[in-house]
Amino acid sequence: MQPTLSSIETYKKDSIVVKEKIVTKDTTIYIKGDSVTIYDTIPCPEAEYKKEVISKKGNVTATVDIDNGKIHVNCKQDSLQAYITWLETQIIKEKTISEADVKVVEVPVEVPVKYTPKWHWYLHGILFILLLYLFGNPISSFVKHLITKWN
């Protein structure tokens, strides 16, 4: 499994939400095993010893042979197993980091307040006075006509 991060999704309304997701993809990994061999002599020619040791996980094997003063140590490790273990720890690290980084950030949004400026009110007042001056006489005569008609 290989972790890949998807793109960051951002939604902007009253706040910004940042989400990160890990998407795992299947990947086949082929890595050859690694081995170390040591040949040496020891000053005791009559010593003989044979031992094979395997680790608890089974990915490391060591063999020691002592015969007629010659020592032969052979150690084999399956590096594929070690690499997969490292990859699993990296996936867990990335998963915990991405889960910890999901957060909601509040962004203040300025809402414009509707208002009428003072100069506009002054122009309304001047216009009202001008209309009363120009049409005051016809309006007052019409109102007088209505009053006399109903009385």
FIMIBA-152448 format. One record per atom (N, C-alpha, C): residue in three letters; atom name; x negated, y negated, z negated. Coordinates in pm, 1 decimal. Atoms other than C-alpha are relative to their C-alpha. Example, Ala and Ser with C-alpha at 12.3 -4.5 7.8 and 13.67 -1.06 7.14 Angstrom:
2
{r ALA N {-89.0 119.0 0.0}};
{r ALA CA {-1230.0 450.0 -780.0}};
{r ALA C {-90.0 -120.0 0.0}};
{r SER N {82.0 119.0 6.0}};
{r SER CA {-1367.0 106.0 -714.0}};
{r SER C {77.0 -109.0 -73.0}};
This chain:
151
{r MET N {-83.8 118.0 0.0}};
{r MET CA {0.0 0.0 0.0}};
{r MET C {-88.0 -123.8 0.0}};
{r GLN N {77.3 123.3 -7.5}};
{r GLN CA {-141.0 -337.3 98.1}};
{r GLN C {92.6 -117.7 -27.6}};
{r PRO N {-89.9 111.7 31.2}};
{r PRO CA {8.2 -649.3 -61.5}};
{r PRO C {-20.7 -115.1 96.2}};
{r THR N {7.7 121.0 -80.1}};
{r THR CA {88.3 -943.7 156.5}};
{r THR C {101.5 -97.8 -54.9}};
{r LEU N {-90.9 102.2 49.4}};
{r LEU CA {244.0 -1270.5 48.5}};
{r LEU C {81.1 -55.9 115.3}};
{r SER N {-83.2 61.3 -102.8}};
{r SER CA {536.9 -1397.5 245.7}};
{r SER C {-14.9 -150.6 -8.9}};
{r SER N {10.6 144.8 1.3}};
{r SER CA {564.6 -1763.4 332.5}};
{r SER C {80.8 -57.3 -115.3}};
{r ILE N {-67.2 64.4 112.1}};
{r ILE CA {674.7 -2003.0 62.1}};
{r ILE C {130.4 -59.8 50.2}};
{r GLU N {-130.8 50.9 -38.6}};
{r GLU CA {1043.9 -2081.2 81.3}};
{r GLU C {29.3 -123.2 -84.5}};
{r THR N {-28.9 122.4 72.5}};
{r THR CA {1138.5 -2435.9 -11.5}};
{r THR C {138.6 -48.4 36.9}};
{r TYR N {-132.3 54.3 -19.2}};
{r TYR CA {1491.7 -2564.2 -56.2}};
{r TYR C {2.3 -136.2 -66.5}};
{r LYS N {-0.2 133.2 57.6}};
{r LYS CA {1541.3 -2937.1 -110.3}};
{r LYS C {141.7 -54.6 -2.9}};
{r LYS N {-128.4 65.4 21.8}};
{r LYS CA {1865.3 -3066.9 -254.2}};
{r LYS C {-24.4 -99.5 -112.1}};
{r ASP N {33.5 82.8 114.0}};
{r ASP CA {1842.1 -3211.6 -602.5}};
{r ASP C {-132.2 42.0 -61.7}};
{r SER N {127.2 -48.3 52.1}};
{r SER CA {1534.6 -3001.9 -681.8}};
{r SER C {-64.9 88.6 105.6}};
{r ILE N {74.2 -86.4 -91.4}};
{r ILE CA {1270.1 -2792.9 -508.0}};
{r ILE C {-21.1 133.2 -69.3}};
{r VAL N {19.7 -133.2 54.5}};
{r VAL CA {1263.0 -2416.3 -564.9}};
{r VAL C {-108.6 66.3 82.7}};
{r VAL N {111.2 -65.2 -68.0}};
{r VAL CA {937.9 -2238.3 -481.1}};
{r VAL C {3.4 147.4 -37.8}};
{r LYS N {-4.7 -143.7 24.0}};
{r LYS CA {952.7 -1860.3 -441.9}};
{r LYS C {-112.1 66.0 77.8}};
{r GLU N {100.6 -79.9 -67.6}};
{r GLU CA {670.8 -1622.1 -362.1}};
{r GLU C {34.7 145.9 -22.3}};
{r LYS N {-34.4 -141.4 10.8}};
{r LYS CA {735.2 -1257.1 -289.3}};
{r LYS C {-116.0 83.5 52.1}};
{r ILE N {100.4 -94.1 -50.0}};
{r ILE CA {494.4 -965.3 -251.6}};
{r ILE C {72.2 105.1 82.0}};
{r VAL N {-55.9 -101.5 -87.9}};
{r VAL CA {578.1 -741.1 40.0}};
{r VAL C {-109.2 104.5 21.0}};
{r THR N {101.0 -104.7 -14.4}};
{r THR CA {394.2 -408.7 36.8}};
{r THR C {17.2 69.2 134.5}};
{r LYS N {-0.9 -69.7 -128.8}};
{r LYS CA {300.6 -239.8 361.5}};
{r LYS C {-84.1 126.5 -13.5}};
{r ASP N {75.6 -125.0 3.8}};
{r ASP CA {184.0 119.8 408.0}};
{r ASP C {-122.9 -12.0 88.2}};
{r THR N {125.1 3.8 -74.0}};
{r THR CA {-178.5 143.5 515.8}};
{r THR C {-76.5 127.9 -29.9}};
{r THR N {80.4 -119.3 18.7}};
{r THR CA {-390.1 453.1 569.5}};
{r THR C {-146.3 -41.1 -5.0}};
{r ILE N {140.4 36.7 19.5}};
{r ILE CA {-746.8 420.8 440.2}};
{r ILE C {-83.6 127.1 8.0}};
{r TYR N {93.0 -111.2 -9.6}};
{r TYR CA {-1026.2 658.8 542.8}};
{r TYR C {-138.4 -50.7 -36.2}};
{r ILE N {134.7 37.3 43.4}};
{r ILE CA {-1352.3 620.0 349.8}};
{r ILE C {-73.4 128.9 -35.2}};
{r LYS N {77.3 -119.9 28.6}};
{r LYS CA {-1624.9 881.8 334.5}};
{r LYS C {-45.2 -1.3 -145.2}};
{r GLY N {50.3 -11.8 136.5}};
{r GLY CA {-1736.3 1010.5 -5.9}};
{r GLY C {-146.9 -38.2 -6.7}};
{r ASP N {139.1 41.0 20.3}};
{r ASP CA {-2069.7 901.1 -152.5}};
{r ASP C {-67.8 102.2 -90.1}};
{r SER N {71.4 -96.3 83.5}};
{r SER CA {-2338.1 1121.9 -304.3}};
{r SER C {-143.4 -47.2 -22.7}};
{r VAL N {139.2 30.7 35.1}};
{r VAL CA {-2677.9 1090.6 -475.8}};
{r VAL C {-67.2 132.3 -35.8}};
{r THR N {75.8 -122.5 29.0}};
{r THR CA {-2941.2 1365.1 -486.9}};
{r THR C {-138.0 -39.0 -50.8}};
{r ILE N {132.1 27.9 57.5}};
{r ILE CA {-3257.6 1362.8 -705.3}};
{r ILE C {-77.5 131.8 -5.9}};
{r TYR N {92.4 -112.7 10.5}};
{r TYR CA {-3551.0 1606.4 -664.7}};
{r TYR C {-121.6 -47.4 -79.0}};
{r ASP N {117.4 38.4 78.9}};
{r ASP CA {-3833.2 1599.6 -921.4}};
{r ASP C {-56.5 126.3 -66.8}};
{r THR N {59.1 -111.7 73.8}};
{r THR CA {-4064.3 1825.2 -1119.7}};
{r THR C {-13.7 -37.9 -145.6}};
{r ILE N {19.1 22.3 142.7}};
{r ILE CA {-4094.4 1866.9 -1493.0}};
{r ILE C {-119.1 85.1 -44.8}};
{r PRO N {122.4 -71.8 39.8}};
{r PRO CA {-4401.7 1983.1 -1687.9}};
{r PRO C {23.7 137.4 -65.0}};
{r CYS N {-30.4 -130.2 60.8}};
{r CYS CA {-4228.0 2300.1 -1816.0}};
{r CYS C {43.9 96.3 110.0}};
{r PRO N {-35.4 -84.2 -114.1}};
{r PRO CA {-4240.4 2562.0 -1534.6}};
{r PRO C {94.1 116.3 -33.6}};
{r GLU N {-84.6 -115.0 30.6}};
{r GLU CA {-4052.7 2835.1 -1724.3}};
{r GLU C {143.5 -37.8 -36.8}};
{r ALA N {-135.4 42.4 37.2}};
{r ALA CA {-3739.6 2625.0 -1796.2}};
{r ALA C {98.1 27.0 113.1}};
{r GLU N {-106.5 -22.2 -96.9}};
{r GLU CA {-3415.2 2720.7 -1625.3}};
{r GLU C {131.1 -50.3 -61.2}};
{r TYR N {-124.7 58.8 51.1}};
{r TYR CA {-3085.2 2538.8 -1653.3}};
{r TYR C {91.0 -26.6 118.5}};
{r LYS N {-99.3 29.0 -105.0}};
{r LYS CA {-2767.4 2516.6 -1444.3}};
{r LYS C {125.9 -50.2 -67.5}};
{r LYS N {-121.2 57.2 59.3}};
{r LYS CA {-2469.9 2295.3 -1521.6}};
{r LYS C {72.1 -82.6 106.3}};
{r GLU N {-82.2 81.6 -89.9}};
{r GLU CA {-2184.0 2143.8 -1324.3}};
{r GLU C {104.3 -70.9 -85.4}};
{r VAL N {-91.3 81.4 79.6}};
{r VAL CA {-1978.0 1857.4 -1470.9}};
{r VAL C {94.8 -72.9 95.4}};
{r ILE N {-101.9 68.9 -79.6}};
{r ILE CA {-1651.5 1719.8 -1330.1}};
{r ILE C {69.7 -100.4 -91.0}};
{r SER N {-65.0 103.2 80.9}};
{r SER CA {-1494.2 1395.5 -1452.1}};
{r SER C {145.9 35.5 -25.1}};
{r LYS N {-138.8 -28.2 34.9}};
{r LYS CA {-1147.1 1389.6 -1606.5}};
{r LYS C {95.1 -25.6 115.8}};
{r LYS N {-86.1 30.1 -115.2}};
{r LYS CA {-992.8 1229.7 -1297.2}};
{r LYS C {-30.6 89.9 119.3}};
{r GLY N {33.8 -91.7 -107.9}};
{r GLY CA {-1173.1 1474.5 -1069.3}};
{r GLY C {-64.5 -66.1 120.0}};
{r ASN N {58.8 65.4 -117.5}};
{r ASN CA {-1334.2 1216.4 -843.7}};
{r ASN C {-151.9 -6.7 -6.0}};
{r VAL N {145.6 -2.5 10.5}};
{r VAL CA {-1694.7 1257.0 -970.1}};
{r VAL C {-41.8 140.3 -43.6}};
{r THR N {53.9 -132.2 32.5}};
{r THR CA {-1889.5 1583.7 -973.3}};
{r THR C {-151.7 -11.1 -6.8}};
{r ALA N {146.5 2.1 14.4}};
{r ALA CA {-2248.4 1623.5 -1102.4}};
{r ALA C {-47.8 143.3 -23.7}};
{r THR N {58.6 -133.4 13.7}};
{r THR CA {-2462.0 1938.3 -1070.4}};
{r THR C {-147.7 -15.5 -34.1}};
{r VAL N {140.7 4.9 41.2}};
{r VAL CA {-2796.5 1985.5 -1251.6}};
{r VAL C {-54.8 142.6 8.0}};
{r ASP N {67.4 -130.2 -12.3}};
{r ASP CA {-3028.7 2276.2 -1156.7}};
{r ASP C {-147.1 -18.8 -36.1}};
{r ILE N {143.9 -2.5 33.7}};
{r ILE CA {-3367.9 2336.4 -1324.1}};
{r ILE C {-45.1 144.0 23.0}};
{r ASP N {48.7 -134.1 -32.3}};
{r ASP CA {-3562.8 2630.1 -1179.5}};
{r ASP C {-149.5 -8.7 28.5}};
{r ASN N {146.5 -5.1 -15.0}};
{r ASN CA {-3939.5 2698.7 -1213.5}};
{r ASN C {-62.9 -139.2 -1.9}};
{r GLY N {60.8 132.2 15.6}};
{r GLY CA {-4018.4 2342.3 -1320.4}};
{r GLY C {47.7 -103.7 100.7}};
{r LYS N {-53.6 96.2 -97.3}};
{r LYS CA {-3823.5 2178.4 -1040.1}};
{r LYS C {143.7 -35.3 -41.4}};
{r ILE N {-133.2 45.5 38.8}};
{r ILE CA {-3520.3 1967.5 -1120.2}};
{r ILE C {72.1 -52.5 123.6}};
{r HIS N {-81.4 42.3 -113.9}};
{r HIS CA {-3242.2 1908.4 -872.0}};
{r HIS C {132.8 -49.9 -56.4}};
{r VAL N {-123.8 61.1 48.5}};
{r VAL CA {-2957.6 1667.0 -959.0}};
{r VAL C {78.4 -46.1 121.1}};
{r ASN N {-85.4 38.0 -112.3}};
{r ASN CA {-2668.5 1622.9 -718.8}};
{r ASN C {128.6 -59.6 -57.6}};
{r CYS N {-119.5 68.0 50.4}};
{r CYS CA {-2389.0 1374.4 -787.1}};
{r CYS C {84.2 -44.9 118.5}};
{r LYS N {-90.8 36.9 -108.9}};
{r LYS CA {-2087.3 1328.4 -560.9}};
{r LYS C {117.7 -77.1 -57.6}};
{r GLN N {-116.1 79.4 41.0}};
{r GLN CA {-1819.2 1064.3 -591.9}};
{r GLN C {89.0 -22.7 120.4}};
{r ASP N {-98.4 26.5 -104.7}};
{r ASP CA {-1503.3 1031.2 -389.4}};
{r ASP C {30.3 -150.1 -3.7}};
{r SER N {-16.2 146.0 2.6}};
{r SER CA {-1518.4 659.9 -308.3}};
{r SER C {139.6 -41.7 43.7}};
{r LEU N {-137.5 30.3 -37.8}};
{r LEU CA {-1169.7 673.2 -152.9}};
{r LEU C {86.9 -14.8 -124.2}};
{r GLN N {-76.6 6.2 123.6}};
{r GLN CA {-1022.3 744.0 -495.0}};
{r GLN C {-33.2 -127.5 -77.7}};
{r ALA N {40.5 121.4 71.3}};
{r ALA CA {-1224.0 459.2 -649.2}};
{r ALA C {56.6 -123.3 69.1}};
{r TYR N {-50.9 115.5 -73.0}};
{r TYR CA {-1117.2 218.9 -375.1}};
{r TYR C {150.6 -14.4 -19.3}};
{r ILE N {-145.3 6.1 19.7}};
{r ILE CA {-747.7 309.7 -413.9}};
{r ILE C {32.0 -49.5 -140.8}};
{r THR N {-20.6 47.9 136.1}};
{r THR CA {-772.4 255.5 -791.3}};
{r THR C {-22.9 -149.8 -7.2}};
{r TRP N {28.1 143.8 -2.3}};
{r TRP CA {-928.8 -88.2 -731.6}};
{r TRP C {114.5 -74.2 69.1}};
{r LEU N {-108.6 63.5 -73.5}};
{r LEU CA {-654.7 -169.0 -479.1}};
{r LEU C {127.2 -6.0 -85.2}};
{r GLU N {-117.1 1.6 87.3}};
{r GLU CA {-382.8 -71.3 -729.7}};
{r GLU C {-11.2 -109.3 -105.8}};
{r THR N {16.4 107.0 99.7}};
{r THR CA {-529.8 -305.7 -992.2}};
{r THR C {15.7 -135.8 65.0}};
{r GLN N {-16.9 128.1 -69.3}};
{r GLN CA {-543.1 -586.1 -734.8}};
{r GLN C {148.0 -26.9 27.5}};
{r ILE N {-143.3 17.6 -24.4}};
{r ILE CA {-176.0 -528.0 -645.6}};
{r ILE C {69.6 -41.8 -128.5}};
{r ILE N {-61.9 36.1 128.0}};
{r ILE CA {-78.7 -542.0 -1014.2}};
{r ILE C {-35.6 -143.2 -36.3}};
{r LYS N {41.8 138.2 28.5}};
{r LYS CA {-282.7 -863.0 -1057.3}};
{r LYS C {79.3 -99.0 84.7}};
{r GLU N {-72.4 90.5 -89.8}};
{r GLU CA {-122.2 -1026.7 -752.9}};
{r GLU C {147.5 -6.5 -37.4}};
{r LYS N {-141.4 -2.1 36.4}};
{r LYS CA {223.6 -917.7 -866.9}};
{r LYS C {24.3 -85.3 -124.2}};
{r THR N {-19.7 79.2 121.4}};
{r THR CA {182.2 -1068.7 -1213.9}};
{r THR C {-25.7 -146.6 26.5}};
{r ILE N {27.3 140.6 -31.4}};
{r ILE CA {32.2 -1389.1 -1071.0}};
{r ILE C {118.1 -60.5 74.6}};
{r SER N {-109.9 56.7 -78.0}};
{r SER CA {313.6 -1434.2 -819.5}};
{r SER C {127.1 -10.2 -83.0}};
{r GLU N {-118.2 10.4 84.5}};
{r GLU CA {582.6 -1360.6 -1080.0}};
{r GLU C {-12.1 -116.1 -96.6}};
{r ALA N {19.2 109.8 94.2}};
{r ALA CA {428.5 -1615.8 -1315.4}};
{r ALA C {8.4 -135.3 69.8}};
{r ASP N {2.7 127.2 -71.2}};
{r ASP CA {408.8 -1883.0 -1042.7}};
{r ASP C {135.7 -44.4 53.0}};
{r VAL N {-132.5 41.4 -45.9}};
{r VAL CA {780.3 -1886.5 -956.2}};
{r VAL C {54.3 -100.4 -100.2}};
{r LYS N {-47.1 104.0 91.1}};
{r LYS CA {912.0 -2211.5 -1101.0}};
{r LYS C {94.6 -93.3 73.3}};
{r VAL N {-93.8 98.0 -54.2}};
{r VAL CA {1180.6 -2472.6 -1050.5}};
{r VAL C {-51.6 -137.2 -39.3}};
{r VAL N {51.6 133.9 24.7}};
{r VAL CA {1057.2 -2827.9 -1015.8}};
{r VAL C {113.1 -99.5 27.4}};
{r GLU N {-104.2 100.7 -15.3}};
{r GLU CA {1309.8 -3105.6 -1073.7}};
{r GLU C {-60.4 -124.9 64.1}};
{r VAL N {45.9 119.7 -68.3}};
{r VAL CA {1262.7 -3395.0 -833.9}};
{r VAL C {109.7 -105.5 -11.4}};
{r PRO N {-103.9 102.6 11.5}};
{r PRO CA {1445.6 -3718.4 -918.4}};
{r PRO C {32.1 -59.7 136.9}};
{r VAL N {-44.7 55.3 -126.8}};
{r VAL CA {1651.1 -3844.3 -626.6}};
{r VAL C {70.5 -131.9 -30.2}};
{r GLU N {-61.5 130.5 22.1}};
{r GLU CA {1736.5 -4213.9 -616.9}};
{r GLU C {125.4 -12.5 86.0}};
{r VAL N {-126.7 17.0 -69.8}};
{r VAL CA {2100.6 -4268.5 -527.4}};
{r VAL C {22.4 -150.4 14.1}};
{r PRO N {-19.5 144.2 -16.3}};
{r PRO CA {2157.6 -4613.1 -375.2}};
{r PRO C {133.7 -44.7 -59.0}};
{r VAL N {-120.9 53.8 62.3}};
{r VAL CA {2408.7 -4820.1 -570.6}};
{r VAL C {60.2 -102.6 95.7}};
{r LYS N {-66.3 93.0 -91.5}};
{r LYS CA {2664.3 -5001.0 -355.4}};
{r LYS C {34.2 -127.1 -75.8}};
{r TYR N {-30.3 128.6 63.4}};
{r TYR CA {2687.1 -5368.9 -442.7}};
{r TYR C {9.1 -106.1 108.9}};
{r THR N {-11.7 113.6 -92.2}};
{r THR CA {2773.3 -5697.6 -277.8}};
{r THR C {-89.0 -111.7 -53.5}};
{r PRO N {89.8 104.3 48.9}};
{r PRO CA {2503.5 -5965.3 -299.2}};
{r PRO C {75.2 -130.1 -29.4}};
{r LYS N {-64.2 124.5 43.0}};
{r LYS CA {2580.8 -6304.5 -454.4}};
{r LYS C {28.7 -92.8 117.2}};
{r TRP N {-20.7 91.6 -112.3}};
{r TRP CA {2538.1 -6497.8 -129.3}};
{r TRP C {125.0 38.3 79.2}};
{r HIS N {-119.6 -45.5 -69.8}};
{r HIS CA {2813.0 -6281.5 20.6}};
{r HIS C {125.8 -48.9 -71.6}};
{r TRP N {-113.4 51.0 77.8}};
{r TRP CA {3049.8 -6376.0 -262.3}};
{r TRP C {17.0 -150.6 21.3}};
{r TYR N {-7.5 144.6 -24.5}};
{r TYR CA {2962.0 -6743.0 -209.8}};
{r TYR C {63.5 -29.3 136.4}};
{r LEU N {-59.1 19.5 -132.5}};
{r LEU CA {3046.0 -6713.6 161.5}};
{r LEU C {149.3 31.5 -0.4}};
{r HIS N {-143.2 -29.7 12.7}};
{r HIS CA {3379.5 -6550.7 71.6}};
{r HIS C {75.3 -117.7 -63.4}};
{r GLY N {-63.3 115.8 65.2}};
{r GLY CA {3460.0 -6842.1 -158.1}};
{r GLY C {13.3 -118.3 93.5}};
{r ILE N {-3.7 111.6 -95.9}};
{r ILE CA {3369.0 -7102.1 106.0}};
{r ILE C {103.4 27.0 107.8}};
{r LEU N {-97.4 -36.7 -103.6}};
{r LEU CA {3575.3 -6914.1 366.6}};
{r LEU C {142.7 -14.2 -52.9}};
{r PHE N {-133.2 12.4 58.6}};
{r PHE CA {3876.8 -6898.0 131.2}};
{r PHE C {42.2 -146.6 -12.2}};
{r ILE N {-29.5 144.0 10.9}};
{r ILE CA {3855.6 -7272.8 63.8}};
{r ILE C {27.7 -59.6 137.7}};
{r LEU N {-18.3 50.6 -136.1}};
{r LEU CA {3822.6 -7342.9 438.5}};
{r LEU C {135.5 43.3 56.3}};
{r LEU N {-129.9 -47.9 -47.8}};
{r LEU CA {4127.0 -7125.7 517.8}};
{r LEU C {115.2 -74.3 -67.4}};
{r LEU N {-103.4 77.5 67.7}};
{r LEU CA {4332.1 -7303.6 252.2}};
{r LEU C {10.1 -142.3 57.8}};
{r TYR N {1.0 136.0 -55.9}};
{r TYR CA {4228.6 -7639.8 399.6}};
{r TYR C {65.0 -1.6 138.4}};
{r LEU N {-51.6 0.2 -136.6}};
{r LEU CA {4309.8 -7542.1 759.8}};
{r LEU C {146.2 45.6 8.4}};
{r PHE N {-133.8 -56.5 -12.0}};
{r PHE CA {4621.9 -7332.0 704.9}};
{r PHE C {86.6 -25.1 -123.3}};
{r GLY N {-76.1 27.4 121.3}};
{r GLY CA {4745.8 -7473.9 374.3}};
{r GLY C {135.4 -62.4 29.8}};
{r ASN N {-124.9 68.1 -33.8}};
{r ASN CA {5010.7 -7700.0 528.3}};
{r ASN C {99.1 95.5 66.2}};
{r PRO N {-96.9 -91.7 -59.1}};
{r PRO CA {5166.6 -7431.8 755.1}};
{r PRO C {47.3 107.6 -97.8}};
{r ILE N {-38.5 -103.5 96.1}};
{r ILE CA {5166.9 -7173.4 476.1}};
{r ILE C {97.5 -57.9 -101.9}};
{r SER N {-88.9 60.8 100.6}};
{r SER CA {5325.8 -7412.3 223.8}};
{r SER C {137.7 -31.0 61.4}};
{r SER N {-129.7 27.1 -63.3}};
{r SER CA {5596.5 -7514.9 476.3}};
{r SER C {78.4 129.5 21.2}};
{r PHE N {-66.7 -128.9 -18.2}};
{r PHE CA {5674.1 -7145.6 546.9}};
{r PHE C {56.8 49.5 -132.8}};
{r VAL N {-47.1 -42.3 132.1}};
{r VAL CA {5701.3 -7069.6 174.4}};
{r VAL C {121.2 -84.8 -40.1}};
{r LYS N {-114.3 87.1 32.2}};
{r LYS CA {5934.8 -7373.1 128.8}};
{r LYS C {123.4 41.4 78.9}};
{r HIS N {-109.8 -46.2 -84.3}};
{r HIS CA {6147.4 -7249.0 419.0}};
{r HIS C {63.5 125.3 -55.7}};
{r LEU N {-53.1 -122.6 56.9}};
{r LEU CA {6182.3 -6903.7 259.0}};
{r LEU C {76.9 -26.8 -129.3}};
{r ILE N {-66.9 30.7 128.2}};
{r ILE CA {6275.1 -7050.2 -77.7}};
{r ILE C {136.8 -64.7 25.1}};
{r THR N {-127.5 67.4 -27.8}};
{r THR CA {6544.1 -7278.0 68.7}};
{r THR C {100.4 93.1 65.8}};
{r LYS N {-90.5 -93.1 -67.7}};
{r LYS CA {6686.0 -6994.5 278.7}};
{r LYS C {67.2 92.3 -102.3}};
{r TRP N {-53.7 -92.7 98.5}};
{r TRP CA {6742.1 -6769.6 -23.3}};
{r TRP C {79.2 -71.7 -108.5}};
{r ASN N {-76.3 73.3 102.8}};
{r ASN CA {6881.5 -7040.1 -246.4}};
{r ASN C {130.4 -45.6 48.9}};
